[in-house]
Amino acid sequence: MDFTNKTAIVTGGSRGIGLAIAKKLAQGGANIAVLYVGDESEGQTAVRELEQHGTKVKQYLCNVADFEESKKVVDTVIEDFGGVDILINNAGITRDKLVLNMEEADFDAVISVNLKGSFNMIKHLYKHFMKKRSGRIVSTSSIVGLIGNAGQANYSASKAGIIGLTKSVARELAGRGVTVNAVAPGYIATDMTNVLPDKVKETMKAQIPAKRIGAPDDVANVVAFLCSDEAAYVTGEVIRVDGGLAI
């Protein structure tokens, strides 16, 4: 898949699934704008890794949940790179608790980053993609957005919201040559799952028909396809990447 001369914004792109997606796009020739929060050195490490593919890479500190801050960063990326062709909404957080114990702040924080953050980024690039009459938007949902999960009411709601957002925006932009899709990962080996006890991991694995926990590259491969010219007639879709867990 060829992404030469294209620029991608990847939110949450400094590690895990986001970094895997950024690498896959960079391997295809895409310039990458990495949006991150928190550890600046982690962002710098990601940039060095991505630069090895010979494309232009820059990092931007950005809280996607902040409407004005995310707008400023999008405008800066467009100025720095001359335009944007691909948006990957991958930034996300968890605040897992049963509803019985969940504070309002736990719910609001997850919705703000995962769902409103995705809206903010789409909103700020909407006119840009319309004027170009082309573009790819791919957002990271989750299988828990499809089937729910005890202790993750806030996270599940945010990921289900991304599905609704994806389908609605896909209908709005299809006539402008812009595709809007989502991926719904299952259990993927990331920082979030690596800290789990081995016994828990084995229990998780036993529930998966493919009998393995997924790798970030499993998700990145699907995202890259959705961003490619080969997927020009695919829009409004939610593709599970879960080894059959939610069949």
Buried (B, 14 or more C-beta within 10 A) or exposed (E): BEBEEBBBBBBBBBBBBBBBBBBBBBBBBBBBBBBBBEEEEBBBBBBEBBBEBEBBBBBBEBBBBBBEBBBBBBEBBBEEBEBBBBBBBBBBBBBBBEEEEBEEEBBBBBBBBBBBBBBBBBBBBBEBBBEBEBBBBBBBBBBBBBBBBEBBBBBBBBBBBBBEBBBEBBEEBBEBBBBBBBBBBBBBBBEBBEEBEEEEBEEBBEEBEEEEBBBBBBBBBBBBBBBBEEBEEBBBBBBBBBBEBBE
